[in-house]
Amino acid sequence: MVTIPETFDGHLLINGGSSNVRFENEEEKMLKSLQTDIASGDIRIKHVKAEEIDMSAKSGNLTLNEIEVEKAALHTISGDIKIDRYSGPLNADLTSGDLYAQWDKMKNGVHINVTSGDVDLKVEEEELKLDISVVSGDIRNEVRLDNIEKSGKRSLIGQKGEGEVSVNIESISGDIHIEE
């Protein structure tokens, strides 16, 4: 266990080879940045408020719970991403892995790129603009859209409300499921 000193400047960088990382911010200190880069292992973070997070796992999973951010980038190669009780925008790139995400509050700028894997999103926003495409896989949308520009087996462009929150998902191989 590592204790963060009182003189901590708010920037936390965690690198590791073959290792697992578990970070819980029980005191809920606001971080300026949280960066992780793990070559082989899982990363779990909980109770984090940060201006920015940038997390990378190769041959490992990312698990985020109770996260509030202003900017986020998540990258996995051969690993899944699971996000629960999340508030903020998201940029996620997955190669050979699944993504599950449940938002408390979405902010504009959700971009998800998947090379091989499924995407399962639970959203509660009233104002969404969806732009989804798959090369090989299916799209299952359970969000009631007010306006649909394009709807087919491999693509969906539509809007709920004024469309203030943009959600862009691109997948080469995998299914995409979105629900309210």
N, C-alpha and C positions, 0 to 999 in steps of 0.2 A: 504494500500500500504506500502511496505517495501523498504527502500532505503539501498543498500549495501554500507558500509563505505569504504573509501579509503584503510584502513588497512586490507581489506578482503584477506584471504590467498588462495582463489580459491576453497575451499571445501564447498559445500552447501548441507545441509541435511534438508529435509522437511518431517515431519511426521504429520499425522492427523487422527482423528477418522472419523466422518461424516463431510467431508469438501471437497470443490473444491479448486484446486490450479491452478493459472494462473501465469506463469513466462515468462516475455519477457525481453530479454537482449538487450535492445535498444542501449546501448553503445558498445555492442559486445565484452565485456571483455572475455578473454579466461579463462575458468574454468578448474581446475584440476579434479574435480569430482562434479557431480550432482546426489544426491540420493533422491528418494521420496518413501514413503510408506503410502498409504492412504487406510483406511479400507472401507469407503463407500463414493465415490465421484469421480469426474472427474479430470484429470490432463491435462493441456494444457501448452506446452512450445513452445517458438518461438525465433528465432535469437540466437541460442546457439551454441557456439564452445566450445568443452570440450575434455579433454583427455579421460574421462570415464563418462558414465551415467548408472545408475541402477535405474529403475523405476518399482514400483509395485502398482497395483490398484486392490482391491477386491470390486466387485460390483460397478464398475465404468470404464470409458473409458480413454484411453491414446491418446492424440493428439499431434503430433510433427510436426513442420513446420520450414523449413529453419534451419536444424540441420547439424553440421559437427562434427564428433566424431572419435576417434581412437579405442574406445571399447564401446559396448553398450549391455545392458541386459534389456529386457522388459518382465514383467510378469503381466498377468491379470487372474482373476477368475471372471467369469460372467461379461465380459466387452470386448469392441472392442478396437483395436489399429488402428489408422489412421496416416500414415506417408506421408508427402509431402515435396519435395525438400530436400532430405536427402542425405548426403555423409558420407560413412563409412561402417564398418562391422555391423552385427546385430545378436544377439541371442534373440529369442522371444519364450516365452512359453505362450500359451493361453488355458484356460479351459473354454469352453462355451463362445466363442466369435469369431468374424471375424477379419481378418487382411487385410488392404489395405495399400500398400506401393508403392511409386514412388521415385526412386533414381535419383539424379543428377549424383552421382559418387559412384559406388559400390566398396567396398574393400573386399579382400578375407575374407571369414568366415561369410557367411549368413546361419544361422541355425534357422529353424522355426519348432516348435512342436505344434500341435493343437490337443486337445482332442475332441472338438465338435465345428466346425465352418468352415467358408470358408476362403480361402486365395486368394487374388487378387493382383498380382505384376505387376508393369510396370518397365521394365528394358531397358537400352539403351547401355549396354556394348557390346563390340565386342568380348570379350573373356570370355565365360561362360562355366562352367561344371555344368549341372543340374543333381540332384539325387533326385527324387520325388517319394513318395509312399503314397497311401491311402488304408485304410482297407475297408471303406464304403464311397463311393463318386466317383466323376469323375475328371479326369485330362484333362484340355484343354490348350494345348500349342500352342502359336502363334509366338514363337521364331524360326527363321530359323536355324536349327542345321546342322552343317557340318558332324557330326558323331553321329549315334544313336546306342548305345549298346543294349538298351532294351526299348521297347515301347509296352504298353498295357493299358488296361482300368484302372488298379490300380497302374501302375508304369511307370516311364520314367527315363532313364539314357542316357544322350547325351551331346554333346559338340559343342560349336560354337567357331571357331577360335582355339587358343591354350588352351582354358579352364583355363585361369589364375584365374578367380574368381569362387570360389566354392559356389554353392547354393544348400543347402540340406533342403528339406521340408518333414516332416512326419505328416500325419493326420490320426486320428482314424475314425472320422466321419465328412465329409465335402468335398466340391469341391475345386479344386485348378485351378486357371486360371493365366497364365503367358503370357504377351504380350510385344512387343517391342514398 
